[in-house]
């Protein structure tokens, strides 16, 4: 593993989580910001690691997704206060629904999804770069 490559890219996840908690993204913009993060990370890893891009990109994607969601789970009260559209989407849940527990349960799933998508994008970029 190339930790000198992974360390700066892995700092993006906690930054994105903090920005979400602070309410920096309007409704729907966070998805596009995450798309840009995944594309950028996958491209950088594909360019620097070539044939070993998949494990590097998957690890960066997993860390970024899991750490961002973990920060949101730790500060879920502030997240809901600063992002009323998230609170609104969770308002129709049945009685006894625990938002804190729900967000904590999302941590591994978001991590795996982020790792898989970033890894697949890195494979795509490796193939595109090799064809040039």
VOBA-1610 file (N, C-alpha, C; in pm, whole numbers, padded with zeros to 5 digits, always signed):
BEGIN
Unk+00083-00119+00000Unk+00000+00000+00000Unk+00087+00125+00000Unk+00048+00218-00080Unk+00118+00345-00089Unk+00050+00445+00006Unk+00096+00446+00129Unk+00032+00529+00232Unk+00054+00678+00208Unk+00162+00712+00139Unk+00185+00855+00109Unk+00082+00907+00008Unk+00030+00820-00072Unk-00078+00855-00163Unk-00213+00854-00091Unk-00234+00753-00007Unk-00365+00735+00056Unk-00395+00838+00165Unk-00296+00881+00238Unk-00320+00970+00352Unk-00387+01102+00313Unk-00338+01173+00212Unk-00408+01298+00176Unk-00549+01274+00122Unk-00566+01167+00046Unk-00698+01138-00009Unk-00796+01096+00100Unk-00745+01031+00204Unk-00830+00986+00314Unk-00874+01101+00404Unk-00814+01216+00390Unk-00856+01332+00470Unk-00984+01395+00415Unk-01021+01360+00294Unk-01139+01420+00232Unk-01268+01376+00303Unk-01276+01251+00346Unk-01396+01200+00411Unk-01434+01276+00537Unk-01341+01291+00633Unk-01376+01370+00751Unk-01410+01515+00719Unk-01345+01571+00617Unk-01377+01709+00578Unk-01520+01716+00524Unk-01557+01622+00439Unk-01693+01620+00385Unk-01796+01597+00494Unk-01766+01509+00589Unk-01858+01487+00700Unk-01878+01612+00783Unk-01769+01684+00808Unk-01777+01809+00884Unk-01856+01913+00808Unk-01835+01923+00678Unk-01911+02018+00596Unk-02060+01985+00596Unk-02093+01857+00594Unk-02234+01817+00601Unk-02295+01857+00734Unk-02224+01833+00843Unk-02274+01868+00976Unk-02294+02019+00987Unk-02205+02095+00927Unk-02214+02241+00933Unk-02321+02298+00840Unk-02378+02215+00753Unk-02482+02261+00662Unk-02429+02335+00542Unk-02312+02298+00495Unk-02247+02369+00384Unk-02309+02338+00248Unk-02385+02229+00238Unk-02442+02189+00110Unk-02593+02207+00109Unk-02646+02275+00009Unk-02792+02281-00005Unk-02846+02143-00045Unk-02976+02130-00040Unk-03041+02002-00071Unk-02999+01951-00208Unk-02951+01828-00213Unk-02914+01763-00338Unk-02772+01789-00386Unk-02707+01892-00338Unk-02572+01926-00385Unk-02468+01829-00328Unk-02495+01772-00211Unk-02399+01680-00149Unk-02372+01559-00238Unk-02471+01514-00311Unk-02451+01399-00401Unk-02349+01431-00510Unk-02360+01551-00567Unk-02266+01590-00671Unk-02126+01614-00614Unk-02120+01666-00491Unk-01990+01683-00426Unk-01924+01547-00404Unk-02002+01448-00360Unk-01946+01314-00341Unk-01904+01251-00473Unk-01980+01277-00577Unk-01942+01224-00709Unk-01807+01282-00751Unk-01788+01410-00730Unk-01661+01474-00765Unk-01546+01418-00680Unk-01573+01395-00551Unk-01470+01338-00462Unk-01431+01199-00511Unk-01529+01116-00543Unk-01498+00980-00589Unk-01424+00981-00722Unk-01468+01064-00814Unk-01400+01073-00943Unk-01255+01120-00927Unk-01236+01222-00845Unk-01100+01275-00824Unk-01010+01171-00757Unk-01059+01106-00652Unk-00978+01005-00583Unk-00946+00889-00675Unk-01045+00842-00749Unk-01022+00730-00840Unk-00921+00766-00948Unk-00931+00887-01001Unk-00838+00929-01105Unk-00695+00940-01052Unk-00680+01002-00936Unk-00545+01016-00877Unk-00484+00880-00848Unk-00562+00790-00791Unk-00510+00656-00760Unk-00478+00581-00888Unk-00564+00589-00988Unk-00539+00518-01114Unk-00414+00569-01182Unk-00394+00697-01175Unk-00276+00757-01239Unk-00146+00720-01168Unk-00151+00715-01035Unk-00029+00690-00957Unk-00001+00542-00936Unk-00105+00460-00929Unk-00085+00318-00894Unk-00104+00222-01010Unk-00170+00263-01114Unk-00187+00177-01231Unk-00253+00045-01200Unk-00182-00066-01218Unk-00244-00198-01200Unk-00284-00228-01055Unk-00228-00156-00960Unk-00265-00178-00819Unk-00367-00075-00771Unk-00442-00017-00862Unk-00534+00091-00827Unk-00656+00042-00750Unk-00705-00077-00780Unk-00829-00124-00716Unk-00821-00128-00564Unk-00722-00196-00505Unk-00721-00199-00357Unk-00699-00061-00295Unk-00618+00021-00359Unk-00595+00155-00306Unk-00722+00240-00311Unk-00789+00239-00425Unk-00910+00319-00441Unk-01022+00267-00351Unk-01034+00135-00339Unk-01137+00078-00253Unk-01114+00117-00107Unk-00990+00116-00065Unk-00959+00155+00073Unk-00988+00303+00096Unk-00950+00388+00004Unk-00978+00531+00017Unk-01128+00556+00017Unk-01201+00492-00073Unk-01346+00509-00080Unk-01416+00461+00046Unk-01371+00345+00097Unk-01430+00293+00221Unk-01405+00390+00336Unk-01281+00434+00351Unk-01248+00525+00461Unk-01326+00656+00450Unk-01331+00713+00330Unk-01400+00841+00313Unk-01549+00828+00344Unk-01612+00725+00293Unk-01754+00705+00318Unk-01784+00678+00465Unk-01706+00589+00525Unk-01731+00551+00665Unk-01698+00666+00760Unk-01588+00735+00738Unk-01550+00842+00831Unk-01645+00961+00820Unk-01689+00992+00701Unk-01785+01101+00683Unk-01917+01069+00754Unk-01966+00949+00735Unk-02092+00909+00798Unk-02076+00899+00949Unk-01961+00855+00997Unk-01938+00849+01141Unk-01940+00988+01204Unk-01880+01084+01139Unk-01884+01222+01190Unk-02027+01272+01192Unk-02103+01242+01090Unk-02243+01283+01088Unk-02321+01215+01199Unk-02290+01089+01227Unk-02359+01017+01334Unk-02324+01072+01471Unk-02200+01110+01489Unk-02158+01165+01618Unk-02223+01300+01646Unk-02252+01375+01542Unk-02311+01509+01557Unk-02447+01515+01488Unk-02529+01413+01506Unk-02656+01404+01434Unk-02751+01517+01472Unk-02749+01563+01594Unk-02834+01674+01635Unk-02802+01801+01559Unk-02673+01830+01550Unk-02629+01947+01476Unk-02652+01929+01326Unk-02634+01806+01276Unk-02660+01777+01135Unk-02804+01808+01099Unk-02898+01763+01182Unk-03040+01786+01155Unk-03077+01933+01171Unk-03013+02001+01265Unk-03043+02143+01286Unk-02992+02228+01168Unk-02878+02194+01114Unk-02818+02272+01005Unk-02867+02230+00866Unk-02932+02115+00857Unk-02982+02064+00729Unk-03129+02028+00745Unk-03219+02125+00741Unk-03360+02095+00765Unk-03419+01998+00663Unk-03363+01990+00546Unk-03413+01896+00446Unk-03388+01751+00487Unk-03282+01724+00564Unk-03258+01589+00615Unk-03359+01559+00726Unk-03378+01654+00815Unk-03475+01635+00923Unk-03615+01614+00866Unk-03647+01689+00760Unk-03778+01676+00696Unk-03797+01537+00635Unk-03692+01483+00575Unk-03703+01351+00514Unk-03715+01240+00618Unk-03670+01265+00740Unk-03680+01164+00847Unk-03801+01186+00937Unk-03881+01287+00909Unk-03993+01322+00997Unk-04107+01221+00991Unk-04124+01152+00881Unk-04238+01061+00863Unk-04210+00919+00913Unk-04108+00901+00991Unk-04072+00768+01039Unk-04169+00725+01150Unk-04184+00594+01170Unk-04277+00546+01273Unk-04229+00581+01414Unk-04322+00574+01507Unk-04291+00604+01647Unk-04184+00506+01696Unk-04088+00558+01770Unk-03979+00476+01822Unk-03858+00470+01731Unk-03866+00534+01615Unk-03752+00536+01521Unk-03641+00621+01582Unk-03524+00564+01595Unk-03410+00634+01655Unk-03315+00680+01545Unk-03313+00810+01521Unk-03230+00866+01414Unk-03082+00843+01443Unk-03041+00858+01569Unk-02900+00837+01604Unk-02856+00695+01568Unk-02935+00597+01608Unk-02903+00457+01579Unk-02900+00433+01428Unk-02999+00490+01358Unk-03008+00473+01213Unk-02882+00524+01143Unk-02836+00642+01179Unk-02718+00700+01113Unk-02593+00619+01149Unk-02582+00573+01275Unk-02468+00489+01311Unk-02468+00358+01232Unk-02586+00303+01207Unk-02595+00178+01132Unk-02557+00197+00985Unk-02568+00320+00936Unk-02531+00346+00797Unk-02380+00347+00773Unk-02301+00365+00879Unk-02155+00381+00865Unk-02092+00269+00782Unk-02108+00141+00817Unk-02040+00039+00737Unk-02097+00027+00595Unk-02226+00048+00579Unk-02286+00035+00447Unk-02239+00145+00353Unk-02235+00267+00403Unk-02185+00378+00321Unk-02037+00357+00290Unk-01962+00305+00387Unk-01820+00277+00364Unk-01799+00176+00253Unk-01874+00066+00258Unk-01860-00039+00156Unk-01904+00014+00020Unk-02014+00088+00016Unk-02061+00144-00112Unk-01960+00243-00168Unk-01904+00328-00083Unk-01803+00423-00129Unk-01678+00354-00179Unk-01636+00249-00109Unk-01519+00173-00152Unk-01541+00103-00285Unk-01658+00044-00301Unk-01688-00027-00425Unk-01695+00070-00544Unk-01762+00181-00525Unk-01774+00277-00636Unk-01641+00340-00672Unk-01564+00377-00572Unk-01434+00438-00599Unk-01341+00337-00666Unk-01345+00212-00620Unk-01264+00108-00682Unk-01302+00082-00826Unk-01431+00077-00854Unk-01475+00056-00992Unk-01439+00173-01082Unk-01453+00293-01030Unk-01412+00409-01108Unk-01262+00407-01136Unk-01184+00363-01039Unk-01038+00355-01059Unk-01004+00254-01168Unk-01074+00140-01170Unk-01052+00042-01276Unk-01084+00103-01412Unk-01195+00176-01418Unk-01232+00242-01543Unk-01125+00342-01587Unk-01075+00422-01493Unk-00971+00519-01527Unk-00841+00451-01570Unk-00804+00340-01506Unk-00683+00266-01547Unk-00698+00220-01691Unk-00814+00167-01724Unk-00835+00119-01862Unk-00833+00234-01962Unk-00894+00348-01923Unk-00892+00464-02012Unk-00751+00519-02030Unk-00675+00523-01922Unk-00538+00574-01930Unk-00448+00481-02008Unk-00470+00349-01996Unk-00387+00252-02069Unk-00417+00253-02219Unk-00540+00287-02254Unk-00577+00287-02396Unk-00518+00408-02470Unk-00474+00509-02396Unk-00415+00628-02458Unk-00276+00603-02488
//
